[in-house]
Amino acid sequence: MTEHNDSLGKRYKYKLLTNLLGLLINLFTQAIIPRGLGPKAYGDFNFLTNFFNQIIGFLDMGTSIAFYTKLSQRPKENGLVVFYLYFSALASGITLIFVLITHLSNSYFSIWPGQGIFYIYLAAIWGILTWFIQVLNKMTDAYGLTVPSEIARMIQKLLGLILIVILYFIHRLNLVNFFYYNFAILIFLVIGFIWIIEKSNYSIAENWRINSEQVRKYFYEFYEYSAPLITFALVGLIVGILDRWLLQQFAGSEQQGFFSLSFQIGTVCFLFTSAMTPLLMREFSIAYANRDIILMVHYFRRYIPMLYSIAAYFSCFIAVQASTVVHFFGGGEYQGAIIAVMIMAFYPIHQTYGQLSGSVFYATGQTRLYRNIGILFMVLGLPITYFLIAPEGYLGLNAGATGLAIKMVALQLVGVNVQLYYNAKFLGLNFKRYLGHQVISVGSMLVIAWGTVVSINQISWMNQHMLVSFLTTGFIYSLMVMGLVYKYPILFGLNREDIVALVKSVREQLNN
């Protein structure tokens, strides 16, 4: 396999195709999993897995981003890969030892309120497998093996859909089996990625040794890159765990389930734009290594406003249709999640900006500035979380899942725009122009979505057929947004030439 010469466009198409397939599959699985598990078990799963995501994120300390950036620049350097895989194994061992210590000391009762130790071990293994897959995926992207790796992900998603449907219909979808289900599809993808790498020109199977000199070299190289992020990772660990811990402690597993459903629905909106994040990071890294700031500016101008608008297109519609979406995905048991879903629908919009804008910090080595911005908003966010979630007797608003959703969306909006300000300054771009684009893009699509829903709801028979109403509204909304983009392409970060080329391409495909 020598797909390392594939263009950015081709690699993005395969990433996007996988995410489109993932969207369709997620629509099915997210309608099955919350129903099958129920709010409590669904909340427990997400509480535990989020905890170990935070632990792994701390042990990572930005090293996986450094690894991806450096491997993109030096893909033939086998020692770099071996060193990082050994580091990953060490971090995984530390995670399991931590769980063992909490088990033996019985401190897990306080750390994970209301959770059994067996589930805690399962969640730790889940976190390790998930991180290892992310490392392997970064390797395939850095090597330019995006196309075959995305094919492997497509197969994995289809396999996962089949397994979850079987579990649901034979009434075996419980918390234990759901963990086992995740293990099966994660291990499948691990094997797939390893096979792809070994069949390429970048096999490392023949040489797993690095000498002490190489270890010192790579240690200091990663330390120099990631040292500014150690404090950031520590604060992120504390805040990330306490956000969910406070929700679990004050509101319980059911509210945890409501928030988890709102977060998962928001993730669906993020699928389209997340495909581009690692690819753009690779291009930014290569361009900066070549000191080609003009090319970095081109990528920033070309893709970031467009991907922001794509995320806004989905998010605005989901926000307006929150009650219908909750009915489809969760059913009657999740009616308490409607407001949280409405708010969290906006989370992917600036999550897109945050990841893409953050990739510039990583690619250019500005990790110290990235750390300072991140720490500031995480520290500000913790008392806000407490105030919104704590009961009235503890001087809080007792807002549960809705409160955590408000905090996450509000702080991300402000924090991401602070990042954008510094990136615009570094690249010589007009910050106010990008800020204005955010407001106009979201505002216009939100008005269209709301107007469309109100209009369709005036048709009485539509109210008796929820799915028909939802699809009809979505179709009309999409047509109106396309018309708006055709008239004002700048709303999607495009220009008239882009629209003409797109229309021409569509006509050619239809003629063929």
Order of alpha helices (4+ residues) and beta strands (2+ residues): alpha-alpha-alpha-alpha-alpha-alpha-alpha-alpha-alpha-alpha-alpha-alpha-alpha-alpha-alpha-alpha-alpha-alpha-alpha
